[in-house]
Amino acid sequence: MNEKIRELMEKASSNACYDEPNQLHLMNDEIQKFAELLIQKCDEIVSNGPMNAHPWHYGLMIKQYFGAE
C-alpha cells in the first residue's frame, strides 16, 4: 500500500485494525473520514499548484503525490 494513502487511512482510523501486515481495515465512519481526508489532500495539492496550469497537470500532480501511475 502506498505510504501517503496509509497515512491518511491511519489518520482516519481511531483504532486501526490490521488482519495481516500492511492490511489496514476501516469501519464505515472511518471510510467517510478517509474520503474527506483524501479530498482535502487533493484540494491542497491543486491549491498550491501553478494558477494557470492545464487541467491534466493537476491530475498529474495528485498522481505523483500519491505514487499512482
N, CA, C and O of each residue as an XYZ file, in Angstrom:
276
protein
N       0.840     -1.173      0.000
C       0.000      0.000      0.000
C       0.889      1.241      0.000
O       1.914      1.278      0.680
N       0.494      2.247     -0.759
C       1.238      3.492     -0.840
C       1.292      4.161      0.533
O       0.289      4.203      1.245
N       2.446      4.674      0.896
C       2.655      5.267      2.225
C       1.768      6.483      2.470
O       1.270      6.663      3.581
N       1.563      7.316      1.463
C       0.716      8.504      1.620
C      -0.728      8.091      1.906
O      -1.389      8.696      2.750
N      -1.214      7.075      1.215
C      -2.575      6.588      1.441
C      -2.673      5.937      2.810
O      -3.667      6.121      3.514
N      -1.656      5.181      3.194
C      -1.637      4.558      4.526
C      -1.723      5.635      5.613
O      -2.455      5.473      6.589
N      -0.982      6.725      5.447
C      -1.011      7.802      6.433
C      -2.417      8.368      6.590
O      -2.874      8.603      7.709
N      -3.108      8.590      5.459
C      -4.473      9.107      5.529
C      -5.414      8.094      6.174
O      -6.286      8.470      6.958
N      -5.245      6.822      5.851
C      -6.097      5.792      6.445
C      -5.889      5.718      7.955
O      -6.851      5.598      8.714
N      -4.646      5.787      8.381
C      -4.376      5.729      9.821
C      -4.901      6.972     10.520
O      -5.357      6.897     11.661
N      -4.841      8.110      9.847
C      -5.377      9.337     10.427
C      -6.902      9.247     10.548
O      -7.486      9.792     11.485
N      -7.540      8.563      9.604
C      -8.998      8.414      9.613
C      -9.465      7.408     10.657
O     -10.600      7.482     11.128
N      -8.609      6.482     11.015
C      -8.994      5.387     11.899
C      -8.653      5.703     13.348
O      -7.516      6.039     13.678
N      -9.664      5.589     14.206
C      -9.421      5.803     15.629
C      -8.759      4.583     16.256
O      -8.003      4.708     17.219
N      -9.037      3.421     15.718
C      -8.414      2.192     16.218
C      -8.133      1.278     15.028
O      -8.936      0.414     14.677
N      -6.971      1.497     14.423
C      -6.584      0.755     13.231
C      -6.607     -0.747     13.494
O      -6.179     -1.220     14.547
N      -7.110     -1.472     12.525
C      -7.228     -2.924     12.646
C      -6.428     -3.569     11.513
O      -6.756     -3.407     10.338
N      -5.396     -4.287     11.875
C      -4.562     -4.974     10.893
C      -4.827     -6.473     10.993
O      -4.533     -7.094     12.015
N      -5.389     -7.057      9.920
C      -5.553     -8.509      9.885
C      -4.214     -9.173      9.607
O      -3.875    -10.191     10.211
N      -3.472     -8.598      8.705
C      -2.149     -9.067      8.331
C      -1.268     -7.834      8.194
O      -1.783     -6.723      8.076
N       0.026     -8.004      8.208
C       0.885     -6.829      7.995
C       0.484     -6.109      6.708
O       0.223     -6.742      5.685
N       0.441     -4.795      6.775
C       0.120     -3.936      5.624
C      -1.327     -4.033      5.157
O      -1.647     -3.531      4.079
N      -2.214     -4.658      5.927
C      -3.621     -4.716      5.546
C      -4.457     -4.030      6.622
O      -4.869     -4.650      7.603
N      -4.694     -2.753      6.416
C      -5.460     -1.943      7.348
C      -6.919     -1.948      6.915
O      -7.219     -1.755      5.737
N      -7.818     -2.164      7.852
C      -9.252     -2.175      7.555
C      -9.919     -1.036      8.307
O      -9.593     -0.768      9.464
N     -10.855     -0.368      7.644
C     -11.571      0.742      8.237
C     -13.047      0.397      8.396
O     -13.597     -0.385      7.621
N     -13.684      0.984      9.406
C     -15.119      0.844      9.603
C     -15.815      1.902      8.740
O     -15.155      2.799      8.216
N     -17.134      1.809      8.588
C     -17.875      2.709      7.694
C     -17.635      4.187      7.985
O     -17.385      4.956      7.057
N     -17.705      4.609      9.256
C     -17.484      6.024      9.569
C     -16.039      6.425      9.295
O     -15.768      7.579      8.961
N     -15.127      5.500      9.431
C     -13.726      5.768      9.133
C     -13.493      5.883      7.635
O     -12.625      6.637      7.196
N     -14.263      5.141      6.850
C     -14.176      5.255      5.390
C     -14.620      6.649      4.971
O     -14.016      7.263      4.091
N     -15.678      7.146      5.604
C     -16.146      8.508      5.327
C     -15.052      9.521      5.652
O     -14.795     10.430      4.863
N     -14.415      9.370      6.797
C     -13.343     10.269      7.213
C     -12.156     10.173      6.247
O     -11.559     11.190      5.893
N     -11.817      8.957      5.823
C     -10.731      8.753      4.864
C     -11.032      9.487      3.563
O     -10.159     10.152      3.006
N     -12.258      9.368      3.081
C     -12.647     10.050      1.843
C     -12.510     11.560      1.996
O     -12.028     12.239      1.089
N     -12.931     12.083      3.139
C     -12.807     13.516      3.386
C     -11.340     13.945      3.397
O     -10.988     14.968      2.809
N     -10.489     13.170      4.063
C      -9.060     13.492      4.105
C      -8.429     13.428      2.720
O      -7.580     14.251      2.378
N      -8.844     12.454      1.931
C      -8.324     12.303      0.571
C      -8.694     13.517     -0.275
O      -7.857     14.057     -0.998
N      -9.936     13.934     -0.183
C     -10.387     15.105     -0.935
C      -9.660     16.356     -0.466
O      -9.251     17.178     -1.286
N      -9.494     16.509      0.839
C      -8.769     17.666      1.371
C      -7.335     17.701      0.854
O      -6.829     18.764      0.494
N      -6.680     16.547      0.815
C      -5.297     16.488      0.337
C      -5.230     16.842     -1.147
O      -4.332     17.572     -1.566
N      -6.158     16.340     -1.937
C      -6.185     16.671     -3.366
C      -6.406     18.171     -3.560
O      -5.767     18.796     -4.407
N      -7.316     18.743     -2.768
C      -7.569     20.182     -2.840
C      -6.313     20.966     -2.473
O      -5.992     21.968     -3.112
N      -5.610     20.512     -1.451
C      -4.369     21.170     -1.028
C      -3.318     21.132     -2.134
O      -2.639     22.127     -2.386
N      -3.188     19.987     -2.787
C      -2.215     19.832     -3.870
C      -2.535     20.788     -5.014
O      -1.650     21.471     -5.531
N      -3.816     20.831     -5.406
C      -4.227     21.689     -6.520
C      -4.118     23.165     -6.129
O      -3.666     23.986     -6.929
N      -4.526     23.503     -4.914
C      -4.493     24.901     -4.465
C      -3.076     25.450     -4.397
O      -2.860     26.644     -4.604
N      -2.113     24.587     -4.111
C      -0.725     25.018     -4.022
C       0.023     24.900     -5.342
O       1.214     25.204     -5.416
N      -0.675     24.460     -6.381
C      -0.054     24.306     -7.692
C      -0.078     25.601     -8.480
O      -0.600     26.611     -8.008
N       0.483     25.577     -9.673
C       0.501     26.778    -10.513
C      -0.924     27.206    -10.889
O      -1.780     26.368    -11.170
N      -1.160     28.509    -10.888
C      -2.508     29.056    -11.098
C      -3.069     28.772    -12.491
O      -4.253     28.462    -12.617
N      -2.271     28.867    -13.510
C      -2.784     28.754    -14.880
C      -2.375     27.458    -15.557
O      -2.224     27.418    -16.778
N      -2.196     26.409    -14.785
C      -1.777     25.129    -15.368
C      -2.939     24.499    -16.128
O      -4.107     24.761    -15.839
N      -2.599     23.681    -17.086
C      -3.600     22.908    -17.819
C      -4.224     21.899    -16.845
O      -3.523     21.373    -15.981
N      -5.525     21.623    -16.969
C      -6.181     20.700    -16.026
C      -5.478     19.354    -15.860
O      -5.460     18.814    -14.753
N      -4.897     18.793    -16.927
C      -4.220     17.496    -16.802
C      -3.026     17.592    -15.861
O      -2.630     16.600    -15.250
N      -2.447     18.801    -15.744
C      -1.282     18.979    -14.874
C      -1.656     18.734    -13.407
O      -0.875     18.159    -12.648
N      -2.853     19.174    -13.018
C      -3.287     18.962    -11.636
C      -3.467     17.471    -11.342
O      -3.098     16.988    -10.271
N      -4.028     16.765    -12.292
C      -4.168     15.310    -12.132
C      -2.814     14.642    -11.992
O      -2.647     13.729    -11.182
N      -1.857     15.089    -12.771
C      -0.502     14.549    -12.701
C       0.126     14.829    -11.332
O       0.785     13.963    -10.756
N      -0.083     16.038    -10.821
C       0.457     16.389     -9.500
C      -0.130     15.487     -8.413
O       0.592     15.033     -7.524
N      -1.424     15.230     -8.482
C      -2.079     14.364     -7.488
C      -1.542     12.944     -7.608
O      -1.225     12.314     -6.599
N      -1.437     12.437     -8.828
C      -0.907     11.085     -9.028
C       0.521     10.968     -8.510
O       0.868      9.973     -7.873
N       1.342     11.961     -8.773
C       2.722     11.930     -8.307
C       2.782     11.944     -6.777
O       3.588     11.226     -6.184
N       1.953     12.740     -6.148
C       1.955     12.820     -4.680
C       1.634     11.460     -4.072
O       2.289     11.027     -3.123
N       0.622     10.788     -4.623
C       0.193      9.514     -4.082
C       0.951      8.319     -4.670
O       0.711      7.177     -4.278
N       1.857      8.580     -5.600
C       2.654      7.499     -6.182
C       1.858      6.615     -7.126
O       2.188      5.445     -7.319
N       0.808      7.175     -7.714
C      -0.012      6.416     -8.663
C       0.520      6.631    -10.076
O       1.251      7.585    -10.341
N       0.148      5.747    -10.957
C       0.611      5.867    -12.344
C      -0.430      6.506    -13.217
O      -0.206      6.685    -14.414
